C-alpha cells in the first residue's frame, strides 16, 4: 500500500507518548470508562467474536467430514487466516475512506452471510470460498473495531480500558470454541453455521449508534509508514514473538503430552486463558499509572520462561505451570504492546495500529504453528519447545529499546495517580 508525505506518523500528544500515561491531574476525577458508545461497541464486538469462534474449529471438522481428505482441515483454516491477514493490511485504507461504521457493517456482513450458506453446496472449493470471505470480514471488524474502541477510551485509562475490552472480546472465544464443536456433534453442522451467521448479522443493529469520522483527528498513518516507524513496529515484533508461541501451544500441546496424561491438556489451556486474562487486566492498571513501556520486556521474558518449562511435556505439573507462566507473560505483552502503539499516534492512526497489532498476532500464530510442526518432526516436542523459547528471546532487543525509550520520555515527569 502506498502512502503520501502527508501520512507520516504524527508526534505523540503531550504526555501521551510511549511509556507515559496521560493524566487529568493527580487530584482530578478520572473520566468514565464505560459509556453508552462503548456499550454499543461491546455488542458489535461480541457478535463478531462469537460469529468467528463458533465456527473456528467446526469448519475444519466439516471440511474433513465432507470428504476433503487429510489436508482439508488445514486448507480451510489456512484460507481463513490468509484472508484475515490480507484484510488486515487493506482495512486501514478502507476505514480512512469510508469511516468506522461502514467498515464494521461490511465486516459483520462478510463474517455472517457466508456462514449461513456454508453447508448449502458440497466440495472444498465452496468451503474455501466461505472461509476467504469470512476471514476478510473478521479482519475488517477487528481493525475498524479496534481503532474505534481505542477512540472511545480516555487516554489516561487506555490500559485499563483495553484490558476490559480484551475480557469482553475474549469471553465469546472461551465459550464459542468448545460450544461450536459440542453443538456440531449433537445437532449437526448446518445449525451451528446458521447460528454463527445470525449472531454476526444481528450485531449490525448496534453499529448506526456508534460514532464515525468525527473521532478521526490528526493526520492519517499509512501501512507503509507504520511498518517503517520504530515506535510502532518494535512492539508489534515483540508481540508477534509471543503470539508465535501461542499458536504453538494451542495447536501442539494436545499432541506433545504423552497419552497417559492427555487429561492435563484441557486444564492447562483453561489455566493459560485465565492467567492471560488476569495478567492483561493487571498490566492495564499498572500501565495507566507507570506507562506500558516497562512491561513489554518482562512480559516477553515470562512468556519465554513459560514455554521453556512447558518443554517438560511428560510432567503434568510442569505443563500446567509452564502454560500458566506463558499466559501471564502473553497477557502482559498483549496489553502493553497495544497500549504503547496507540500512545504513539493520533486518533487517525488508530486503524493502522490496530492492523499492525492484529497482523502481528495472526502472522505470529500462523508462522509458529507451521514452523513448529516442521521443527518437532526433526527434534521431538521437548526440544522444539526449548528452541521456540530461544527464538522468542530474539525479540529482547526491540523490547529493551522500547523500555529505554519509555524511561527517557517519562524522565522527570510525575506519574498520574490511578
N, C-alpha and C positions, 0 to 999 in steps of 0.2 A: 504494500500500500504506500502510495506516495504521500508526501506532506509538503507544505509550503513553509517559507521562512516565518510566517505568522503563527505556525503551530509549534513553536518552541516551548519548552517547559517553562511555565512562569515561576518566578521566585515564590517561595513559601510565604504565606501571610505572616506578619509579625507574631511571634510567639507560637506559630503553628508548625514550625519546621520539624524535621525528623529529630526524634529524641526528646521533644519537649511538648507537653500538652498545653493547650490554651487554657486560659482561666478567666472566669468572670470576676476574679478578685478573691483574695483569701477569705474575706468576710461576707462576700456577696452570696446570695442564694444560687444554687445550681439550677439551670433551666430544666424543664420537664423532659424526660426521656421518651416516654410512651405518649404519643399524640394521636389524634384521630387519623392523620395521614399515615403514620407508621402502622396503626392497626389495620388500615386498608391494605397496606403493603404486605402485612403478615398474611392476609387472605390470599393474595396472588402468589406469595412465596410458598405457602403450604400447598396450594393447588398444583403449582409447578413441581415441587419436590415429591409430593405424593404420586402425581401422574407419572413421573420419571421412575421412581424407585419401585413402584408396584410391579413394573414390567422388566426391571433391570435383570433379574435372574430368571424370570419367566420366559422371556423371548428366546434365550439360548436353549432352554428346555424344549420349547415349542419347535424351534428350528431342528433340533436333533430328532424329536418325535415325528416330524414331518418328512423324515427320510433324507435329511440333508447330509448324512454321513458324519464321520468323526470330527471333521473340521467345521461343521455347521455352527456350533455354539460360538467358536472363536470368530467366525466370519460375521455373525450377527453383532457381537459385541464390538468387534473391530470397526465395522461400518458405523455404529453408533458413536464411538469415541472419535473416529476420524472426522465425521461431520461436525461433532461438537467442537473439536479443536479448530477446524477451518472456520466455523461460525463465530467462534470467539475472536478470531483475528479480524473478521469482517464486521462484526457488530458495532464497534465504536463509531465507524463512519456512518452506519445506518442510524444509530442513535443521534449523532450530531445533526443529521439531515432531517430526521422525522420526529425526534423527541422521544421521551421515555414511554409515553402511553402507547403510541403506535408500535414501538418495538416490543413492548410487553404483550400487547394483543396479538401481534404476529407470532411471537414466540409461543404463547399459550395455545394458539390455534394449531400451529405446526406440531406441537407436542401432543395435543389431544386428538385432533381429527384423524390422523393416520392410525392411531391406536384403535379407533372404532372399527376399522376395516382390516385389522391385522390378519384375521383368520378368514377373510372373505374370499381370498384366492390362494391356491396352493403354489408351492415352489419357493426356492431360496431367493430368486430374483425379486419376488414381491416382498419377502421378509426383509431383505437388504434395503429395498427402496423405502419401506416404512421406517427402518432404523435410521437411514440417512436423513429423512425428513424430521424425525423426532429429535435426532441429535442437533440438527440446525435450530429447531425450536428451543431446545433446552439451552443452547448457547446464547440465544437472544434473551431468554428470561434471566439467566444468571448475570450477563453483562449489563443489560439495561436495568435490571432489578437491583444489582449490586451498586451501580452508580447512583440510582435514585435513593436507595436506602441510606447510603453514606451522606447524601444531601439532606436527609430528614433527621439526622442525628446531630445534636450540638457538638461542636468541635471539642469542647472541653470534656465531653463524656463519650467520645468516639470509641475508645477501647471497650468501655462497659457496654455501649450500645451494640457494637459489633459482636460482642460475646453473647448478648441476648438474642441477636439475630441468628447467630450460629446455633443456639439452642432451639429456636423456633423452627429453623430450616432443617435441623438435624433430627428432630423427632419423627417427621414423616419417613425419613430414610431408615431410622431404627425400627419403626413399626412396619413400613411398607415392604422392605426386602423379605423378611420371613413370611409376612402375611400373604404376599403375592404367590409365593411358592406353595404355601399351605392351601390357599383357595384353589389354585390351579389343580392340585391333586384331588380336590373334592368336588368342585363344580365344573372344572374344565377350563380351557384357555380362553375361550370367547368371552365369558362373563367377566373374567379378570381384565382382559384387554378393554372391554367396553367401560368397565368401572374406572380404569385409569384414564381413558379418554374423557369421560364425563367430568371427572374431578378437575382435570386441567381446563376444560372448556368453561365450566361453571365459575372458575376463578376470574374469568374475563369481566364479570359484572362489577368487580371491585375496582377495575382499572380506571374508568372515567372519573372517579372521585380523587384520583391521585394528582399531585402537581405535575407539571410538564416542563416546558422550556424555561420557565421563569427561574428555575434553580441553576441553570447553566451559566453561571457568572465566570468571567475571565476568558482568557484565550484557550482555544482547544489544543489538545495534545494528540498528535497522530501516533499510530502504532510504530512507525519507523522511528520517530523521535523517542517514544517510550523505550524501545529496545536499545537506543543509544544513550539513554540517560542513566548514569550510575546510581543515583539515589532510588530509582525505580527498579532497575534490572538486578541490582545486588540482592535486595530482599527476595525478589522472585526466584533467583538462583538458589538461595538458601532454602526457601520453601519447597522448591522442586526436589531438592535433595531429601527432604523428609517425606514428601509425597511419594517419592520413588520407593521408600521402604514401606509406606502404607499400602501401595499396590501389591507389594510382595507378600506382606503379612496376610492380607485379605485373601489373596489368591492361593498361596502355597502353604500356609500354616496347617490346613487340614491334611495336606499330603506329606508334610515334613515330620509330623509326630508319629511315633510307632503305633500300629493298630491297637495295641493293648491300652493306650491312654488317649484314644481319639475323643473320649468324652470331655477332655480338658479343653478342647478347642472352642466349644461354644462358650464356656466360662471365660476363657481368655479373651475372646473377641468382645464379649459384653463388658469385661473389665476395661479393655482398651478404649471402647467407646465412652464409657462412663468417666474414665480418667481424663480423656481428651476434653470432654465437655466441661468438667470441673476446672481443669487447668486453663481452658480458654477463658472462662469467666474470671478466674483469679488474675490471669495475665492482663485482661482488660482493665480491671480495677487498679492493678499496680501500674499499668502503662499510663492511665489517665493522670496519676499522681506524679510519677517519676520519669515518664517518657518511655516509649516502646523500644528504643534502640538498644538499651541494655539487656533486653530479654532475648534477643534473637540468637546470640551465641550460646547462652545457657540452654535454650530450647533445643538447638541443634545438637549440643553435646549430650544432653539427657536422652534425646532420641537415638543417637548412635550407640550409647551405652545399652539402651534397651534392646536394640537389635543384636548387639553382641551377646547379651545374656540369653536372648531367645535362641542363640545358636546351640544351647544345651537342650536340644529338642527331645531327648529321652527322659528329661526330668520335669514332671508336671509343675512343681513349684517354680522352677526356673522359667518355664514357658509363660506362666501367668505373671510372674514378676517382670519378666522381660517386656511383654507386650504392655503391661501397666506403665512401666517406665517410658516406653515408646509413646504411649498415649499421652502421658504428661508432657513430654517434650513436643509432641506433634501439636497438642492444643496450644501450648505457649507460642510455638512458631507460627501457627495459623493466625492467631490474633495479632502478634507483634509485627509480623511482616506486612499484613494488610493495613493495619493502622499506620505504620511507618510510611507506606506507599501513598496512602490517601493524604497524609500530612504534607507531602511534598508538592502537591498540585492544587490549583483552584478547582471549583466545582465542575468546570467544563472538562477537566481532565479525569474525572472520576470514571468515565466509561472506559478509557484506556487502562487505568489502573485495574479496574475490575477484569478487563480482558486479559491483561498480563498475568494477574494473580491466578485466574482460573485456567489460563493456558499452562502455567507452571504446575498447577495441580493435576490436570488431566494428562499432560505430556509426561510428567514425572511418574504418575501411576502406570501409564501405558509402557513407558520405557523400562520401568522397574520390573513389571510382570514379564515382559518378553525377554529382557536380558537375564533375569534371574533363572528363568526356565532353561536357557542355554547353559548358563554357568553351573547350575545344580546338576545338570546331566554329566558334567565333567568332574566336579569336585565333591558331589554329595551335598545334602541340605545344610549340615552344620557349617562346613567351610564356606558355603555360599553366603550364609548369614554373616559370618566373620568378614568376608570380603566386602559385603554390602556396607557394613559399618565403616570400613576403611574408605570406601567411595564417598560415603556421606561426609566424612571428615574433610574431604577436599573443599567443601563449602565453608570451612573455617575462615579462609582468607576474606571473602566478601562480608561474612558475618562480623569479623573483627574490625574491618574497615568501617562498617556502619556503627559499631559500638564506639569507636574512637571519634567518628564524626558527630555522633549524637552527644557525646560528652563535651566536645568542643563547642557545639551550638548552644548547649544549655549551661555552659560555664558561667558562673556569676549570676545566674537567674534563679530567683526563688521558685520552688516548686509549689504549684497550687495545692491547697488542701482539698482532700477528696472525701 
